[in-house]
Amino acid sequence: MSNQSPFARRSQIFPTLPKGDVLGSYETYVEAQSVVDRLAKAEFPVKQVSIIGSDLKTVERVTGKLSYSRAAGAGAASGAWFGLFFGIILFLFSTAPGGLIYVGAAALIGAGFGMLFGIVSYALNRRRRDFTSIHQVLASKYEIIVDPSLTIRAQELLARPELNA
């Protein structure tokens, strides 16, 4: 899955739904993606193809119980990454000898502040949310839309047995 480059020229200012013929309807994104892959391998101009997901649903999958130790660990890990980032910046722009020490120190300080922030944040939200989860937005149906002038060609390419392997 890729997004358009921020440096590419945009044809329209406001987003609109693609127009064209429905080439097929699929239950999963992976199925729709494999059809577009088959068309791409057959040298079909896939720039004229769109995958549209409809019937969107928000799914929150609970991954576990949240505790002070998990909040502290997650906070320390994210703080360490943040500190490591700043430590590397200090190392790159430092003229003092032993600049590598800054990287380790910044990671440790970041982990400490992250741990404190994680514990305080959990303590403030404890009664409202005592679990961890992952949020997803899923579609119930995925349709492949193709430019009307290319619909017959796409159908013929997908009907070939060598493309279905």
C-alpha positions, 0 to 999 in steps of 0.5 A: 500500500503506498501513498502519493508523494507530497512532491507529485502534482495533484490533479484535484484540490478536493478528494473525490471518488474514482469513477468507472466500471466495477471490475470486481467486488471482494471481501478482503483487501488482500484479494483486491490487491492480488487482482491489481497485482495480476493486472500489473504483471500483464502490463495493464495501465494500473494507474487507471485502477482504484480499490474502494473500500466501503462499509467501514467499521472501526475495530478495537482489538484488546491486547491485554490488561494495563498495569503500572508496570506495563505503563512504565515499560511502554513509557520507558521504551518510547522515552528511550527512543526519543532520547536516543534521537536527541543523543544522536543529534547532539553527537553529530553536532558536538565538537567536544571529545567523547560525544558518544556518551551523549547518546547513552545519557540522552537515551537513559534520561529519555527512558526515565522521563518516559517512564514517569510520564507513562506512570502519571498518565496511567494513574490519571486515566486508570479507572477509565481505561485499564486495557491496551488495544489496537485500533483498525478501520476495516471495510466490509467490501472492496471494489476494483474500479477501472476506467470504462475504456479499459474494462473489456481489456482488464476482463480479458486479462483476468480471464487468462489462465496463466495470470490466475496461477 
